[in-house]
């Protein structure tokens, strides 16, 4: 693996204070489009943190993660609520670490996190949340340390690349650790006991499955380590008890206190996790990088192919460059210049990024992790992207049309990939389909979208007096062009009361996932 510095050279963390960062608030500020958080040790109280976690949602259409300024977060595949690979928490006080990374000095036994948590050094950290990537830089314990977290443009995996540079005048030996508590469902309590892990000999990755997951039972989660030349062998365990310890916590894992290597346990009946360890030897002034992959594939062959692809020389640096280019090219199609620098900064970068990565693809954040598509919500999000990614808007319109019932009403929200969701009498959903379609045509001039066919879904009708029901609809053989879907939505919305006035349906309930 090439060091992250091959793409963007690391530098020492600048001292915090009133410097060149825009809109500096004492903890963070903007450097171009990047939001930079500076975390400084305070006497007897650890790092000075913001009042609530400040997160970045990094996603592609199939896969994503969220990461806070301390490095805590969650990873999911396909559905950020129904199929989390690692736990999600909306605890704004503890910001717990169920994913974590450490460096251990093999001479002294001292260990710490290259991210600001869960085991920070007595040093300053800089967390840089950018479009499609978060980067943490720190200098301490005789090392320059840089950690990058990103998701490739299309592949269903995340990359965590950790680069260490030896600043001392002697050769040093370190172990670098990665740890993920496994969920493969909604929460560890519900699905953890069904997870089975194994070491795959062909790819040298750790595989994990939950065969009892209704929609994801055939999928395989994989974790692998991409090591630089000269690195030691990779050790692993899938037993959370042996790694964290029966009375341990993520800040002081038992396996890091013990100077032995990880025990290699996998199988069924464990409190499941994936933890991996690799050893690096660095001469004075030498740098090396190790990358940890976590992803999900539809079958073993795809998992092995992904591990092989990202283990190739320069593959990670190229994937990172492609991810940066995707976000840069998309946002540059819409740029504004107003008397408000704050408005310009948000519209020219963060708002379209968040609309796509967080709202449309991730459908998750710190305080809500819904995972579902909302008929109204994601149509609104798609409308915001029409000048930057018009094909995405077009695709989203047709996806929503395919979740309309032949009677004209629609699913208020639904969970991919199966499509289970809520059938309601809500009237606020209905007009969004013709409205966003008209807005798309006006903006792009693409009238051909009206001729595109989309199927219907069918499920039981609501009973008299029943405002909503959770249903598992099926796709019908019947289809219609988008124009007909829009007309049907308009007709269904034109209900009238006894005085001939439009009759609104009941308001939707707030769903918090």
N, C-alpha and C positions, 0 to 999 in steps of 0.2 A: 504494500500500500504506500502511495506517495503521501508525504506529510501534507496536512491542510495548508501549510505555508507555501506549498507549490502553487496554490491558487491565490492566496492572499497572505502575504508575509505577516507573522505575528510581531507584536511589539510589546514592550513593557507597559504595564498599566499606568496610565497617567494619574497623578495625584488628583483626588476629587476637589471640587470647588467651582468657582465661577470661571470657567474657561470657555472654549469655543462652542460648546454644545448649545443648540437652540432650545429655548423654553426650559432651561435648567430649573429644577425645582428642589435642589438640594440632594437628590438621589439619582435622578435620571434626566436625560434630555436627548434631543435629536441631533444626529450627525448625518446629514442628508436624509435619506429615508430610514436609516437604522435608528432604533430607539436604544440608547445606551444607558444601562443601569450600573452605577458604581456602588459597590458594597464594601464598606470599610469596617474593620474591627473596632468595637467599642470596649472599653475597659470592663472586664468581668461580665460582659453580656453578649459575647459573640459578635456576629456581623450586624451592622445597622441595616434593617430591612425596610422596605416600603410598608405602608399601613395594611395593605392587602396584596396577595400575590399578583404580579404583573406577568401575563403569560403571552406566549406566541402559539397560535394554532397553525401547524404546518401540515399540509395535506395534498394529496392528489385525489383523483376521482375514486380510487379503490382503497386508499390506505392513509393513515394520518397519525399524528401525535400532537399533544400539547405539552409545553414546557414552560415552567415558571422561571423567575429570575434566580431561584436557588437550584434549578435543574430538576425539580419534581415535576411529575406529569403522568400521562396516560397514553397508551398506544392502542389503536383499534384497527380492524380490517372490515371493510364493507359497511358496517353499521356501528357507529360510535356508542350506542347504548346496548344493543343486543349481542354484539360480538366484540367486546373489549378483550385485548390480549393481556393487558395489565390493568390494575384497578384504577378506577376514576374516583376522585374525591373532590367534593366542593367545600372542604374545610378551610376557610380563609385564615384561620389562626395557626394551625399546625403545618399546613402545606406538606402533608406526609410524603415520604419518599418510598414508593413501591417499585421504583426503577432507580438505580444508582450506580455510580462508578467510583473506583478508588485507585490510588497508587500506594504501594507499600515499599518502603526501603528495606531490602532484604538483609542489609547489614545491621540495622538498628531495630527493625520491627515496627518502626513508626509508620502510620498510614494516615491518609487524608483523601479528600475528594478533589478532583481537578475542577469540578463544578462547585458552586458555593454551598452545596449541601449534599448529603446530610452530615458530613464530617469535615467542616472547613478548616483550612490552615489559619494560623494567626497572621493573615496577610489580606491585602485588598484583592477583590475580584471585579472584573468588568464583564457583565453579561450584555451582549449586543444582540437584540432581537431585530432581524432583518426580514426582508420579503423572501420567504421560503427557506430560511436558515437561521439558526441561533448559534452564536459563537461566544464562548467564555474564554477569557484570558486571565492568567494569574502568574505571579512570580513569587516563589517561596521554596523553602527547603532545598535550595541550590538548583532549582529548575525553572526554566520558562515552560509554561504549560498552556496549551491551547486545545479546546474541545469544541468540535462542530457537530451539530445535530441537524439533519435535513432528510427530506423525502425526495426521491427521484421524481421526474416529471410523470412517469407512467407506471413504473414497477411497484408491486405491493410489498415494500419493505422500507425500513428506516436505517439510516447510517449514523453511527456515532464514531467520529474519528478523533482520536486523542494523540496529540503530538507533544513529546517531551524533549527538551533541550538541556543538556548537562552544562551548567554554568560553573561547576567546580573544577578544580585542578587535578582530580583523581577519577579513576574509573569507578562507576557505580552500577549496582544491580537492583532492578526494580521489578515488582510484579504489578500488572495492571488488571483490575477486576471489573466485570460487568455483572449486574444482578437485575433480574426481572421477576417479580411475583406474577404467577400465571393466573388468568381468569378463564379465558376462552368461553365467555358468556357475559352475564350482566354483573355478577359480583363473585368474589371467592367463596362465600358461604353457599351460594347456589350451585356453582359448577365445579369448584376446585377438586372435590373428591372424585370426580369422574375423569380427570385428566390423566393420561398415560404418557410417559416420556420414554425416549430411547436415544441412544447414540447411533447415528447413521454412519456406517463405515465408509460408504462411497464418497460422501461429501465432507465427512468429519464434523458435521453440524449436529446439534441436539434437536431432535424432533419432538413435538408435543401434539396430542390429539385429544379431542373430546367427542367420542363416538356417539354420545347421547345428545349432542346438539342437533336439533331437528333440521336446521338449514345449513349447518356448517360441519356436520359429522364426518364428511369425506375430506375435509381440508386438513392440511398439515401446517402447523406453525414451526418455523425453523429459526435457530440462532446459530451464528457462526462467527469466527474470528478471522480477520484478514491480517496476517502478521508480516512485518518487514523481514528482509534477509537477516539471518543470524539470531532471530528470536528463539526462545526456548519453546518447548512443546506446550500445547493448550491443555489445561486441566478443567474439569467441569464437575458440577453436581446439579441434580434436579430436586434435591431434598432441602426444603427451606429450613427445616429444623437444624440440619447439620451446618447450614451456612449462617443463618442469623443466630441460632442458638435458642434453646427453650425459653430462656429469660432474657434474651438479647433484644437489641433493637437495631434499626438501620444505621444509627450513628456509630455503633460499636459491634459489628457482626462477629460472631464467635470464630468464624473461619479466618478472619483477618488478625484476630488476636493470637490465634494458634499459628505458628510459623510453618505448618505443613501445607502441602498442596491440597486442592479440593479432592473429595473422596470418590468421584466418578459414579455416584449412585443415580440410577434412573429406574423407571418402572411405574407400577400402579401402587395405590395405597399411600402415597407420600403427600405431605403438604407441598404442593408443586411450586417450583420456581425453575428458572434457568440461571445458573451462575457460572461464569467462565473466568479463567485466569491464564495470563500469558506473561512470560518473563522477558525483560529487555536488559541488555548490558550496554551501557553508554560510556564511551571514552570521554575525556575532557573535551568540551566543545561540540560533542556529537549530538545529533538529533535523530529521533526515530518516531514513527507513528504506527499506531495499531488501530484498526477499525472493527467495530462490533456491529454485526448485522442482525436485525430482528424483522421477520416478515412472515407472510402466510402464502401458501401456494395451494392450488387445487388438488395436487397429487405429488407424490415423492419425486417424480422425474422433473417436474417444474421447479420444485424446491432446490434440487441438485443443480439444475441449470442456472438458477439465479445466484446461488453461492459461487458457482464456477465463474459466471460472468463478472461478478463484483470482486472476485479474487484476482482477476487479471491485472497486469501492470497498467497503471494510469486510469483504470476503470472508475474509481471513486472520484478522482479529480475531474474526470470528464463528466460524470453524472452531476457533480456539484456545479460545474460551469454551465451545464445545460439547464439546471433548475434556476440558476441566477438569470440566465438569458431569457427563459420563459417569462418570468415575472417582469423583467425589465422591458422586454418587447411589448408585452400586453399593456402595461400602464402608459407607455410612451405614446399610445394612440390617442390618449386624452390627457391634455395638460391645460391648466388654467393659470391665469395671472390676474390677481385681484389686489386691492389694497390691504387684504388680510393675509399675512404670511402663514398664519396657522391654518386658515382654510385651504390655501394653496398646497401646503404640505400634506394635509389629509387627503384631499381630492386627488392629488397627483401621485399618490402611492398607497397609503394605508387603507383607505376606504374601499377601493376596488379589490385590493388584496384580501381584506377581511370578508368582503361580500362573497368572493369565490372560495377561498381556502377554508374559512370558518363557517360561513352560512350555507353555502351551496354544497361543498364537498364534505367538510367535516361534520357539520350540524352538531357541533359540540363546543363547549368552552368550560370555564371554571365553575360557573354557577348553574349551568343547565347543559345536560348531555342527552339530547332527545333522540338523535339517531334517525328520526323519521323525516320524510318529506311532508311539509305542510302545503296544502293546495294553494293557499293564498301566499304564505310566507316565501316559499322558494320561487314562486312566479315573480314576486316583487324583487327578490334578490337577482333573479335572472335579468329583469328589466334594467337593473343598474349596470349590467355588463355589456349591453348591446353595442356600444360604440367601440369596446375593446376586444371582446370575444363574441362576435355576433353568432357564430356557429353554436356556441354553448347556449346562448339564449334560445336559438331555434330548437335545439335538441330538448331543452327543458320544457318549452311549450308543448312539443309533441309528447313528451313523457307525461305531462299532466293531462293532456287530452285522453291518453290511454288509461286514465284512472277515473273516467266518467262512467256512470251507469246509463243503460239505455233509456231510463226514465228521465234523465237530464241532470239529476243531482250527482255529486262527486264525493270521493273520499276526502274527508276533512284533513286527515293525515294518514300516512301509511309507512310501514317499515319495509325497506328493502332487505333481502332480495325477494322474500315471499309475497309481500304486498298486503299483509294483514293490517287493518286500520279501522278507522271510525267512520261509520255512515251516520249522518246527522240530518237535521232539518235546517241547519245554518244557511242563511241566504247570502252571507257576506263572501263566501267562496266563489259563487257562481259567475259573477261578471268579470272576475279577474282573467279568465281565459280569453274571452273576446277582447277585453281591454288591452292586455299585454300583446296579444296577436296583432291588434291594430297599431299599437305603439311600435312593435318590431317592424311591421311593413312600412310605416311612415319613416322610420329611421334608416332602414336598409334598402328600401325599394324592392324587396324580395317578395313578390306576390305569389311565387310558386309554393310557398309554405301552405297556402290554403288548399292545395291539391293533394297534400301528403295524407296518406291513410293512417289511421290510428284505430286500434280495437277498442272495445268497451270491456268493462268488468261487470260481473253480475253477482248478487248476493241477495239474501232475503230482504224483503221490504220491512220498513219500520212499522210496528203495530200502532194502531190508534192510541194517541197519548204518549207514545215513546219518542223521545227527542233524539236519542242516539243509541248506537249499538256497536260493539266491537265485532267485526266480521272478518272472515277469511275469503275474500272474493276470488272468483275464477275468471280467467280471460275468455271472452266469448269468441266464437268464430266470426261473428258479425263485426264489421268495421265500417268506418265512414271517413270522408275527408275532413280536414280540420275545419273547413267552412261549416260543414254540417254540425260538427261538435259545438262550435261557437253558437250557431243558431239554436241548438237544443238547449244550451245553457241559458241563453236569453229567454227562450220560451218558458223554461222552468222557473226563471226568476220573476216572471211577470205575473205573479199571483196577485189577486185583488181581494180586499176586504169587502164588507157589505156596502160600504159607501163608495166603492170603485177606486179606492186609493191603493198604492202598492202596499203589500202586507209583508213586513219583515219576519224572518224566522227567528227562533230563539238564539240568543248569543252563544258563541262557543265557550266551552269550559277551558280554563287555562290548564294546559298539560305541561308538567315539569319533568317528564321522563323519569 
